[in-house]
Amino acid sequence: MHVKILGTDKEFEDLLKSSKVLIVDFFALWCAPCRAAKPLFEKYAVSYHPIVFASVDIEILKSTARKYNVTSIPTFIVFKDGNPVETIKGVQQQQLEAALRKHHVADTGATDTSVKGYVNINENIENKQVECLNLQSDLDPRDIFATKGYIESDVDEQLMIYIPFNQAAKVHSLVFKSEIESKAPRTFKIFTNRTNCPAFEDVESFMPSQEFEEITYENGVATVALRFVKFQSVTSLVIFVESNIGDEETTRIDKLNIIGEVLGTTKVENIKKLEDAH
């Protein structure tokens, strides 16, 4: 469950202590606006990982509601390092999204796309199915989505990265980070909705959704905007890196953030079932 339902004041205090960034929805069962806000809050909880989302019923956790001066509902309070830093009263969608984007960028180090509604969707990657061809044997392809770690090619500069999602998504942009800029990707192609990782010898016969001849880095970070019309319902990405910035023998990526929007609760497995039925 993406939204934690808190039943006691102690549960709240424990979660507050263990969460770097926590947003809490203070609600009551009899409150109609609270019920209307619930699906929106649950949607945000899917997209804005690693922010922690929780709900507090003010009729049950009365002392917690009093402590944080909750006088109207719904009230959303953002906590950072255990302290309240922002309060939004009522269903103020624009304010809520702005607060989430701000604290999400600060918490993950992701680059803010400045496009309303689009966030880091790395949480929606099927990590167990991520693959990378020509990867050094002691490295894990999933490390580019983790806090620490990196990937680096083995025998030459090419990498083939397969990234499946657990829910269909609109993909707006990619953010590459590389500690060694000369080894960062320069020329690459992107393919969408492949069901597995293609071999290097096969990929030349595929039509890419988009290709890039040169991308620009600033302090080791490059934000690559995609041709959005081509990435409206993406179930997987394949990134075929052909060369790097400094023509080095190997290519290295320290972090990859995928910026976009998850399409509701449309599971990839359900899309595949529909496709198989036709």
C-alpha positions in Angstrom: 0.0 0.0 0.0 1.4 3.4 -1.0 -0.5 5.4 1.6 0.1 4.3 5.2 -3.0 4.3 7.4 -2.0 5.3 10.9 -4.0 4.0 13.8 -2.2 5.3 16.9 -0.3 8.4 17.9 2.8 6.2 18.5 2.6 4.9 14.9 2.6 8.5 13.7 5.6 9.4 15.9 7.5 6.3 14.8 6.8 7.1 11.1 7.7 10.7 11.6 11.1 9.8 13.1 11.9 7.3 10.3 10.9 9.4 7.3 13.1 12.1 5.7 10.1 13.6 3.9 6.5 12.7 5.0 3.2 14.2 3.9 0.1 13.5 6.0 -3.5 13.8 5.0 -5.6 14.7 8.0 -9.2 13.6 7.3 -12.4 12.4 8.8 -14.8 9.7 7.5 -17.8 12.1 7.5 -15.9 14.7 5.4 -17.0 14.8 1.7 -14.0 16.9 0.5 -11.7 14.4 2.2 -13.3 11.5 0.3 -12.9 13.5 -2.9 -9.2 14.1 -2.2 -8.4 10.5 -1.4 -7.9 9.2 -5.0 -5.7 12.2 -5.8 -3.6 11.6 -2.7 -3.2 7.9 -3.6 -2.2 8.8 -7.1 0.5 11.2 -5.8 1.8 8.4 -3.5 2.5 6.2 -6.5 4.4 8.9 -8.4 6.3 10.8 -5.7 8.5 8.1 -4.2 10.5 8.3 -1.9 8.3 10.8 -0.2 6.3 8.9 2.5 2.5 9.3 2.4 0.2 8.7 5.4 -3.4 9.3 6.4 -4.6 10.3 9.9 -8.2 10.2 11.0 -8.6 13.2 13.3 -11.3 11.4 15.2 -8.9 8.6 16.1 -5.5 10.5 16.5 -7.0 13.5 18.3 -3.9 14.4 20.2 -1.8 14.4 17.0 -4.4 16.6 15.2 -4.3 19.0 18.1 -0.5 19.1 18.3 -0.3 20.2 14.7 -3.3 22.6 14.9 -5.5 20.9 12.5 -8.7 23.0 12.6 -10.2 22.2 9.2 -10.1 19.1 6.9 -8.7 17.9 4.7 -5.4 19.4 5.8 -2.1 18.2 4.3 1.1 18.8 6.3 4.6 18.2 4.8 7.2 17.1 7.4 10.9 17.2 6.7 13.4 15.5 9.1 10.5 15.4 11.7 9.5 19.0 11.5 6.4 20.5 9.8 7.6 22.7 6.9 4.4 23.3 4.9 0.6 23.2 5.5 -2.1 23.1 2.8 -5.7 23.4 3.9 -8.4 22.1 1.6 -8.1 20.4 -1.7 -5.7 22.9 -3.3 -4.4 20.7 -6.1 -1.9 23.2 -7.5 -0.4 24.0 -4.1 -0.2 20.3 -3.3 1.6 19.5 -6.5 4.0 22.4 -6.2 4.9 21.3 -2.6 5.4 17.7 -3.7 7.6 18.6 -6.7 9.7 20.9 -4.5 10.3 18.3 -1.8 10.6 15.4 -4.2 13.4 17.2 -6.1 15.2 18.1 -2.9 14.9 14.5 -1.5 16.0 12.6 -4.7 18.3 15.0 -6.4 16.2 14.7 -9.5 16.1 17.6 -12.0 12.8 19.5 -11.9 11.4 19.5 -15.4 9.3 22.6 -14.5 6.4 20.9 -16.3 3.3 20.7 -14.2 2.3 17.2 -13.2 5.4 15.3 -14.2 7.6 13.6 -11.7 10.3 11.0 -11.2 8.6 7.6 -12.1 11.6 5.4 -11.1 9.3 3.9 -8.4 7.3 2.3 -11.2 10.1 0.4 -12.8 10.0 -3.4 -12.6 13.4 -3.7 -11.0 13.7 -7.4 -11.2 13.3 -7.3 -14.9 15.8 -4.5 -15.7 18.6 -5.7 -17.9 21.8 -4.3 -19.3 24.0 -5.8 -22.1 27.8 -5.3 -22.1 27.8 -4.5 -18.4 30.8 -5.1 -16.3 30.2 -8.4 -14.5 30.6 -7.0 -11.0 27.9 -4.3 -11.5 24.1 -4.4 -11.1 22.0 -2.7 -13.8 19.5 -1.6 -11.2 22.1 0.6 -9.4 21.4 3.6 -11.7 18.0 3.8 -10.0 19.4 3.4 -6.5 20.9 6.0 -4.1 24.4 4.6 -4.7 26.2 2.7 -7.5 26.6 3.1 -11.2 26.8 1.1 -14.4 29.7 0.9 -16.8 30.2 -0.8 -20.1 32.6 -3.7 -20.5 34.4 -4.4 -23.8 33.5 -1.1 -25.6 31.5 2.1 -25.2 28.1 0.5 -26.0 25.3 -0.2 -23.5 21.8 -1.8 -24.1 19.5 -1.0 -21.2 16.1 -2.5 -20.9 13.7 -0.8 -18.5 10.1 -2.3 -18.0 7.4 -0.5 -16.0 4.8 -2.1 -13.8 2.3 0.5 -15.0 1.9 2.3 -18.4 3.3 5.8 -18.3 3.8 9.0 -20.2 7.5 9.7 -20.4 8.5 13.3 -20.7 12.3 13.3 -20.2 15.4 11.5 -19.1 17.9 12.8 -16.6 21.4 11.3 -16.9 24.1 11.8 -14.2 27.7 10.7 -14.6 30.5 11.3 -12.1 33.0 11.1 -15.0 31.6 13.3 -17.7 33.9 12.1 -20.4 32.3 8.7 -20.0 28.7 9.9 -20.0 26.4 8.9 -22.9 26.5 11.1 -26.0 24.8 9.3 -28.9 21.9 7.0 -28.1 18.6 5.6 -29.4 15.4 5.0 -27.5 12.9 2.2 -28.3 9.5 1.8 -26.6 7.3 -1.1 -25.6 9.7 -4.0 -26.3 8.9 -7.1 -24.4 12.5 -8.0 -23.7 16.0 -6.7 -24.1 17.2 -6.9 -27.7 20.6 -8.1 -28.8 23.0 -5.6 -30.3 22.9 -7.3 -33.7 19.1 -7.1 -33.8 18.5 -3.5 -32.7 19.7 -2.0 -36.0 16.6 -3.4 -37.7 14.2 -1.6 -35.2 12.8 1.8 -35.8 13.7 4.0 -32.8 11.1 6.2 -31.1 13.8 8.9 -30.9 17.5 9.2 -31.4 20.1 11.7 -30.1 23.4 12.6 -31.8 24.7 14.9 -29.1 23.5 15.8 -25.6 24.8 18.6 -23.3 26.0 18.1 -19.7 26.3 20.6 -17.0 28.2 19.5 -13.9 27.7 15.9 -14.9 24.0 16.2 -15.4 22.0 16.1 -18.7 18.3 16.5 -19.0 17.0 15.1 -22.3 13.5 16.1 -23.3 11.7 13.5 -25.4 9.3 13.9 -28.3 6.3 13.6 -26.1 3.8 12.5 -28.7 6.0 9.3 -29.1 5.9 8.4 -25.4 2.2 8.6 -24.5 1.7 5.0 -23.3 5.0 3.4 -22.5 5.3 0.0 -21.0 9.1 -0.3 -21.4 12.1 1.6 -22.6 15.2 0.4 -24.3 18.1 2.8 -24.3 20.9 1.9 -26.8 24.0 4.0 -25.9 26.4 4.0 -28.9 29.1 6.5 -27.8 30.2 8.7 -25.0 31.2 12.4 -24.6 35.0 11.9 -24.5 35.3 8.9 -26.9 36.4 6.8 -23.9 36.7 3.1 -24.0 33.8 2.6 -21.7 30.6 4.4 -20.9 29.4 5.1 -17.4 26.0 6.2 -16.0 25.7 6.9 -12.2 22.0 7.8 -12.1 19.1 7.8 -14.5 15.9 9.5 -13.5 12.8 9.0 -15.7 10.4 11.9 -15.6 6.8 11.5 -16.6 3.4 10.5 -15.4 1.9 7.1 -14.5 -1.3 6.4 -16.3 -3.6 5.8 -13.3 -3.7 2.2 -12.2 -3.3 0.6 -15.7 -1.1 -2.4 -15.0 1.2 -3.5 -17.8 0.0 -7.1 -17.5 -3.5 -6.0 -18.2 -2.4 -4.1 -21.3 -0.7 -7.3 -22.5 -3.8 -9.3 -21.9 -5.9 -6.8 -24.0 -3.3 -6.9 -26.8 -3.3 -10.7 -26.8 -7.1 -10.8 -27.0 -7.1 -8.8 -30.4 
